[in-house]
Amino acid sequence: MNFVALQMLLGDRAKYLGLIFAVAFSTFLMSHQSSIFAGIMRRTTSQIMDVPDANLWVMDRKTQYFDEVKALTDDDLYRVRGVPGIEWAVPLFKGLPRAKAFDGNFRVVIMMGVDDATLVGAPRNMVLGSADDLRRPDAVIIDRVGYEFFFPGQPYELGKPLELNDHRVNIVGIYNSSAPFQNLPVFYSRYSQAVTYVGRERNQLSFVLAKAAPGVSDREASRRIEAVTGLRAATSSEFGWQTIWYYIDHTGIPINFGITIGIALVVGTIVAGQTFYIFTLENLKQFGALKAIGVTNWRITGMILLQALMVGVIGFSIGIGMTAAFFELTKNVLDLRGFSLLWQIAAGTGGTVLLIVILASLMSIRRVLVLEPAIVFRG
Amino acid sequence: MIQGVAEISPGERSPFGVLHGRFEESAVSCRRVTKEFVSGDNRTLVLRGVDFDVSFGEMTLLVGPSGCGKTTLLSVIAGLLDPTGGNISVLGQNMDELSGADSILFRRKNLGFVFQQYNLLPALTAAENAAVPLLAAGVPRKRAVDKASAMLAELGLEQRLYALPSQLSGGQQQRVALARALVHEPRLIVCDEPTSALDHETGHAVMELLTTVAVREDRAVIVVTHDSRVFDFADRIAHMDDGRIVRTEASEKAHFPATRN
């Protein structure tokens, strides 16, 4: 009878395509918006995740998220280094100077200053040049977004000059950065240089990057740093999630995306449910005939669920394919980098679509189950 | 033997206690059958103590004015409605003794239906429509469609096996419905106004087919009809009025003289 169920579904092209469209549209909206949301949230942690050398981030105890820091004292760095179980600790500076090209093009940029001696925290994903060249005077490494903004249409080339708050710097490397939340260009230089590009404050140290000694877990090292220094210490992952939760709690981003995803869910369910119900109503006599002929209620329930599942699988495939195609087509657009379809989102959307088609079919199943087969004798 | 369809030797008792063969008593036996419909405070007594018998090898017409209870009696006999009172035996099976699931299984194995509006599935071809009872019984699709195609060929539709119902005339659709009613070799065929949607000539042809193909020694056919033009095809005519059988007439013609004697 599966064949009969599928033929019944495919036979009514208009409703079949309507059902597919409803589920595909719903799938696309849910998976696309969830992916963009996840991408934006990941962007808030991009500078944290771009530092693979250090496992621990040490900061002021009141720090809420990455983009809002209160500078530490130089003594704090030495105190962290003195904590038992810490293999090494280095300074990290983060500031927002204004960069200007010699054609007058200017933009606020994110300036990261890494330890002069070790260059811990320097970018790894180089397109051109080497992180070691940061040791040269007035050297900066710039991400592709920054390079293409300041030198539009020009091939990647090292040695080009820029001004950072009236300080002349030379580009010694170009790298692929993870997209930052504000989509600003990200520059790297040595710590001692970076602090001079930004207006002087009494304290300059944004973060201390540290690594736990062999045999000491990151969590234990964090606990020890906090106990000894009174500062806050977190693993990269913890600090990343803390930053994400800050944005979730303090911005309208999740509400906006949540509304869109909710609408997709409701519209998908209502349109699919209504269309499916009308489809069932129009086939009520046929279902009655099947019941009269001796098809059981269980079998008819199975037929309706099979029809719903078929619609769900095809609609989901089209919708998720549209989402994947969108991210595939935009993966080389610099401003859209970092957005992708995560498997967790695809799986979650699949589960939700299953829920949609089951909800959509429930009314139809109920209608058919209470149907008196004797209806077939009423002309 | 078709999978899922019971094949019972003459005299053998089926899982439902159905005796098979010419030695059996009536195909259908109704005794003091009542049926009352209740809707809120309204109670409508549609069947008022019906006594009715249908014999094997016969086509029995159930006739009477609109609202007299013909279709309700047919539904009760077919197990589509439960009677309010009385006793019904179909093919030797006391219908009271069947649970809901057994009743469905009994219907699937032993009954064939022909409806006034055909009730063919619009997305299935003629052969697939005719195969539905076999598919419902779990017969593999190819075997079911092959058997249904053979049945349609017997009914003169060998050129229209792959046509959709919308591509068939009313008479052809009713022949497909007839094939669907016969394909699983049921022992009781129930027909509700099979000619009322057809013109005289087509209705006549359908009744001729019904007489020649459906009526057999070990099978009974009940036809509810308003159409007096088809009375000539009947072996027996039961007249209903106001929820009762008021008169039964036997026809002179005999399809299976051996069973009549």
Interface residues (C-beta under 8 A of the other chain):
Chain A: M1 F3 V4 Q7 M8 L9 L10 G11 D12 K285 Q286 G288 A289 L290 K291 A292 I293 G294 V295 T296 R299 E372 P373 A374 V376 F377 R378 G379
Chain B: T71 L74 S75 A78 L80 L81 A101 I104 L105 R107 R108 K109 L111 F113 F115 Q116 Q117 N119 L121 P122 A123 L124 E128 V132 P133 L135 A136 A137 R141 R180 D192 E193 S196
